[in-house]
Amino acid sequence: MSAAEGAAAPDFTMAASGGRTVSLAALRGRPFVLYFYPKADTSGCTKEACGFQEALTQFTGLGLDVIGVSPDKLPAIEKFAGKYGLEFPLASDPEHRVAEAYGTWVEKSMYGRKYMGMDRATFLIGADGTVLKAWRKVKVPGHVAAVQAAARALAGPTVSQGTVSQG
């Protein structure tokens, strides 16, 4: 299964940093950015997360929540969020159920060795739960700006105010 543009976003419920829980059901009626990253506190993932943090007020100003997802367990995610002051939820998907549903748990290859891992990808999900835009095989430089530009272009009837609930 994979999250294609124009299709319904696959359902999810995950534990997240700050004692939060994120779910598609709780976000219904609000647009959001869901981005998948391979591993907390590695250079590319840190640059990407800090980029989203630096742009967080612009995203929230457009009425969008930002949620990061990795296969890391919650203690590693909490440490990562605390170390870099990441205010948006970072969700834990250790069994990669959500990553598989979004088509981001893929076969990778390094030095001729094949293994399964998280593909860096981002999805812009509309208030109605539809995938409005998907970025696959993301390169970190310039990515957050590209997501912002797409969010601004879609602002209007598809974007409404909202925040992720604490709890």
The 8 nearest C-alpha neighbors of each residue, nearest first, counted from 0:
[[1, 100, 102, 101, 99, 2, 9, 3],
 [0, 2, 102, 101, 100, 3, 99, 103],
 [1, 3, 101, 8, 102, 6, 9, 4],
 [4, 2, 6, 1, 5, 130, 133, 7],
 [3, 5, 130, 131, 132, 6, 133, 2],
 [4, 6, 130, 131, 129, 3, 7, 132],
 [7, 5, 3, 4, 129, 130, 8, 2],
 [6, 8, 129, 128, 130, 9, 5, 2],
 [7, 9, 129, 130, 128, 2, 6, 10],
 [10, 8, 100, 7, 11, 101, 2, 97],
 [9, 11, 23, 8, 12, 22, 24, 97],
 [12, 10, 22, 23, 97, 13, 9, 21],
 [11, 13, 22, 21, 23, 20, 14, 10],
 [14, 12, 21, 20, 90, 91, 15, 22],
 [13, 15, 20, 90, 91, 19, 21, 12],
 [16, 14, 90, 19, 89, 20, 88, 91],
 [17, 15, 89, 77, 88, 18, 19, 90],
 [16, 18, 19, 15, 77, 88, 165, 86],
 [19, 17, 16, 166, 15, 20, 14, 165],
 [20, 18, 15, 166, 17, 165, 16, 14],
 [19, 21, 14, 15, 13, 22, 166, 18],
 [22, 20, 13, 12, 14, 15, 19, 25],
 [23, 21, 12, 11, 25, 24, 26, 13],
 [22, 24, 26, 25, 11, 10, 27, 12],
 [23, 25, 27, 22, 26, 10, 11, 12],
 [26, 24, 22, 23, 27, 21, 163, 164],
 [25, 27, 23, 24, 29, 28, 22, 163],
 [28, 26, 24, 29, 25, 126, 23, 128],
 [27, 29, 126, 127, 26, 30, 128, 159],
 [30, 28, 126, 27, 26, 161, 159, 31],
 [31, 29, 126, 125, 63, 124, 158, 28],
 [30, 32, 64, 63, 124, 65, 123, 33],
 [31, 33, 123, 65, 122, 66, 64, 124],
 [34, 32, 66, 122, 121, 67, 65, 31],
 [33, 35, 121, 67, 120, 68, 122, 66],
 [34, 36, 68, 120, 119, 67, 69, 121],
 [35, 37, 119, 69, 38, 44, 68, 117],
 [38, 36, 117, 69, 119, 118, 35, 70],
 [39, 37, 36, 41, 69, 71, 44, 40],
 [38, 40, 41, 79, 44, 76, 71, 75],
 [41, 39, 45, 79, 44, 38, 42, 43],
 [42, 40, 44, 39, 45, 43, 38, 46],
 [41, 43, 45, 44, 46, 40, 47, 39],
 [44, 42, 46, 45, 41, 47, 139, 40],
 [43, 45, 47, 41, 46, 42, 48, 36],
 [44, 46, 48, 42, 43, 47, 40, 41],
 [47, 45, 43, 49, 44, 48, 50, 42],
 [46, 48, 50, 44, 45, 49, 139, 43],
 [49, 47, 45, 51, 50, 46, 44, 52],
 [48, 50, 52, 46, 51, 47, 45, 53],
 [51, 49, 47, 53, 48, 52, 46, 143],
 [50, 52, 54, 48, 49, 53, 55, 143],
 [53, 51, 49, 55, 50, 54, 85, 48],
 [52, 54, 50, 51, 55, 49, 56, 48],
 [55, 53, 51, 57, 52, 56, 50, 58],
 [54, 56, 52, 58, 57, 53, 51, 59],
 [57, 55, 59, 58, 54, 60, 53, 52],
 [56, 58, 60, 54, 55, 59, 61, 147],
 [59, 57, 55, 61, 63, 60, 56, 54],
 [58, 60, 62, 63, 56, 61, 57, 55],
 [61, 59, 57, 58, 62, 56, 63, 160],
 [60, 62, 58, 59, 63, 57, 154, 158],
 [63, 61, 160, 59, 159, 60, 161, 158],
 [64, 62, 31, 59, 58, 30, 61, 65],
 [63, 65, 31, 162, 59, 32, 163, 66],
 [66, 64, 32, 31, 87, 33, 63, 67],
 [67, 65, 33, 88, 89, 32, 87, 34],
 [66, 68, 89, 34, 35, 33, 90, 88],
 [69, 67, 35, 90, 89, 91, 34, 36],
 [70, 68, 36, 71, 91, 37, 92, 35],
 [69, 71, 93, 92, 91, 95, 72, 37],
 [72, 70, 69, 93, 91, 75, 76, 38],
 [71, 73, 91, 74, 75, 93, 76, 70],
 [72, 74, 76, 75, 91, 77, 71, 16],
 [75, 73, 77, 76, 72, 78, 71, 79],
 [76, 74, 78, 73, 77, 72, 79, 71],
 [75, 77, 73, 79, 78, 74, 80, 39],
 [78, 76, 74, 80, 16, 79, 75, 73],
 [77, 79, 75, 81, 76, 80, 82, 74],
 [80, 78, 76, 82, 77, 81, 40, 39],
 [81, 79, 85, 77, 78, 83, 82, 84],
 [82, 80, 84, 78, 79, 83, 77, 85],
 [81, 83, 79, 80, 84, 78, 85, 77],
 [82, 84, 81, 85, 80, 79, 49, 45],
 [85, 83, 81, 80, 82, 86, 52, 79],
 [86, 84, 80, 83, 87, 52, 81, 49],
 [85, 87, 84, 88, 52, 80, 55, 17],
 [86, 88, 85, 65, 66, 89, 52, 64],
 [89, 87, 66, 16, 15, 90, 67, 86],
 [88, 90, 67, 15, 16, 68, 66, 87],
 [91, 89, 15, 68, 14, 13, 67, 88],
 [90, 92, 72, 69, 73, 71, 70, 14],
 [91, 93, 70, 95, 94, 69, 90, 97],
 [94, 92, 70, 95, 71, 72, 91, 69],
 [93, 95, 96, 92, 70, 97, 98, 91],
 [96, 94, 98, 92, 93, 97, 99, 70],
 [97, 95, 99, 98, 94, 100, 92, 93],
 [96, 98, 100, 99, 95, 11, 101, 92],
 [99, 97, 95, 103, 101, 104, 100, 96],
 [98, 100, 102, 104, 96, 97, 101, 95],
 [99, 101, 97, 0, 98, 102, 1, 9],
 [102, 100, 1, 2, 98, 99, 103, 97],
 [103, 101, 1, 99, 100, 104, 98, 0],
 [102, 104, 118, 98, 101, 117, 105, 99],
 [105, 103, 117, 99, 98, 116, 102, 118],
 [106, 104, 115, 116, 103, 107, 117, 118],
 [105, 107, 115, 114, 116, 113, 108, 104],
 [108, 106, 114, 113, 115, 105, 116, 109],
 [107, 109, 113, 112, 111, 114, 110, 106],
 [110, 108, 112, 111, 113, 107, 114, 106],
 [109, 111, 112, 108, 113, 107, 114, 106],
 [110, 112, 109, 108, 113, 107, 114, 106],
 [113, 111, 109, 108, 110, 114, 107, 106],
 [114, 112, 108, 107, 111, 109, 106, 115],
 [113, 115, 107, 106, 108, 116, 112, 109],
 [116, 114, 106, 105, 107, 104, 113, 117],
 [117, 115, 104, 105, 106, 107, 118, 114],
 [118, 116, 104, 37, 103, 105, 119, 36],
 [117, 119, 103, 120, 104, 136, 105, 116],
 [118, 120, 36, 137, 35, 136, 117, 37],
 [121, 119, 135, 35, 134, 137, 34, 136],
 [122, 120, 34, 134, 33, 133, 35, 135],
 [123, 121, 133, 33, 32, 132, 124, 34],
 [122, 124, 32, 132, 131, 31, 130, 133],
 [125, 123, 130, 31, 30, 131, 129, 128],
 [126, 124, 30, 129, 128, 127, 131, 157],
 [125, 127, 29, 30, 28, 128, 27, 157],
 [126, 128, 125, 129, 28, 27, 29, 30],
 [129, 127, 125, 126, 8, 7, 124, 27],
 [128, 130, 7, 125, 8, 124, 6, 127],
 [131, 129, 124, 4, 5, 8, 6, 132],
 [132, 130, 4, 123, 124, 129, 5, 125],
 [133, 131, 123, 4, 130, 122, 134, 124],
 [134, 132, 122, 121, 4, 135, 123, 131],
 [133, 135, 121, 120, 137, 122, 132, 136],
 [134, 136, 120, 137, 133, 119, 121, 118],
 [137, 135, 119, 120, 118, 138, 134, 121],
 [138, 136, 135, 119, 120, 139, 134, 142],
 [137, 139, 140, 136, 142, 141, 119, 43],
 [138, 140, 142, 47, 137, 141, 43, 46],
 [141, 139, 142, 138, 143, 47, 46, 144],
 [142, 140, 144, 143, 139, 145, 138, 146],
 [143, 141, 145, 139, 144, 140, 146, 138],
 [142, 144, 146, 145, 141, 147, 51, 50],
 [143, 145, 147, 142, 141, 146, 148, 54],
 [146, 144, 142, 148, 143, 147, 149, 141],
 [145, 147, 143, 149, 144, 148, 150, 142],
 [148, 146, 144, 150, 145, 149, 151, 143],
 [147, 149, 145, 151, 150, 146, 144, 152],
 [150, 148, 152, 146, 151, 147, 153, 145],
 [149, 151, 147, 153, 152, 148, 154, 146],
 [152, 150, 154, 148, 153, 149, 147, 61],
 [153, 151, 149, 150, 154, 148, 155, 147],
 [152, 154, 150, 151, 149, 155, 157, 158],
 [155, 153, 151, 158, 152, 150, 157, 61],
 [154, 156, 158, 157, 153, 159, 152, 151],
 [155, 157, 158, 154, 159, 153, 126, 125],
 [158, 156, 155, 154, 125, 126, 153, 159],
 [159, 157, 154, 155, 156, 30, 62, 126],
 [158, 160, 62, 29, 161, 157, 30, 156],
 [161, 159, 62, 29, 158, 63, 162, 61],
 [162, 160, 62, 29, 159, 63, 64, 163],
 [161, 163, 64, 164, 160, 63, 59, 62],
 [162, 164, 64, 165, 161, 26, 21, 88],
 [165, 163, 162, 166, 19, 20, 25, 21],
 [166, 164, 19, 163, 18, 20, 17, 162],
 [165, 19, 18, 164, 20, 17, 163, 21]]
